[in-house]
Amino acid sequence: MQFTAQQIGTLLEGRIEGNPEVTVGNLAKIEEGKKGDLSFLSNPKYEHFIYTTDASIVIVNEDLQLTQATKPTLTIIRVKNAYAAFSTILNMYNEFRLDKSGREEPHFIHAEAEIGQGGYIGAFVYIGRGASIGNNVKIYPQVYIGDKVTIGDNTTLYPGVKIYHDCKIGENVVVHSGVVIGSDGFGFAPQEDGTYKKVPQIGYVQVEDNVEIGANTVIDRATMGATIVRDGVKLDNLIQIAHNVDIGKNTVIAAQTGISGSSKIGEHVVLGGQVGVVGHIVVAKGSQIQAQSGVNRSIKEEGKKWGGTPVMPYQPQLRSNVIFARLPELEKRIQELEKLVEKKLK
């Protein structure tokens, strides 16, 4: 589809500099922009590209001061926040690109399932007994939805998502391909003969509203009660969340992080990639934990930065890394001092 600068400027409440009738139909990075492309500039280190880009329209911050002339074919739209504005455009573009509706064959919907209005059900979808699907839910091909699962309005399940029985998914949730929600928690009781007996996992998973879950992430059902992912949480790909974990509102977790059973992650926490969290601990609100850290105890101070394995306050951890890198040099100096002392004692 084609949009004019005037239409985009009106949508973003921006100020146009240049031709308001110029049209665009594609999105591109500013350094790769061509005629007919829309781009944006928010990071000052990329400013030089605005003077050379062939893009037709570039969205910029309203306070950007240009130091030289741009190409005469370029139209600029000034907004309060160029990055946020371009994100709005990307969302709209994505909705047009991925617009799906209706039902494809073959699929299976149990007679006792309830399906809301609108939305989309792709081929080879399975929806079990007693499931309840809200309005405008998009369910892509090969999704499995177990018995008594509930899914709120405007949620999207991408291909290959598996949701086990009794789990609850809120509104405006996005679940990417390969995600498994409600698989058994890792519970096995040691026996006297050295074997392990499985502990039944009879709880469920509750994903609240406005959550996004990245591809191939797994969220285990609770042993009893619920594993909870609260409102606004954003999960990257390849994350493991164990049974009875509680993740607070608006927390962000990067790829390959693992959270062990019954741990509670506070609101607005940021966990970097490959962070490991042991079970039965608490991570305080607003904590920021560096990638590849090992959290082996509760963090009770709110709003602090942490890093390392085992985890420690971020600044001391950085200093420790510097010392660790110098250990061979320090060992050599100690050996030299020992030799000097021995020589003097003789």
JOLINCOR-V787335 format. One record per helix or strand of 3 or more residues. SS is the DSSP state (helix for helix, strand for strand). FROM is the first residue (numbers start at 1). LEN is the number of residues. If there is no record, write none. Layout:
BEGIN
{{SS & FROM & LEN} {SS & FROM & LEN}}
END
This chain:
BEGIN
{{helix & 5 & 8} {strand & 15 & 3} {helix & 30 & 3} {strand & 37 & 5} {helix & 44 & 8} {strand & 57 & 5} {strand & 75 & 5} {helix & 82 & 16} {strand & 180 & 4} {strand & 188 & 3} {strand & 196 & 3} {strand & 204 & 4} {strand & 218 & 3} {strand & 226 & 4} {strand & 305 & 3} {helix & 314 & 12} {helix & 327 & 19}}
END
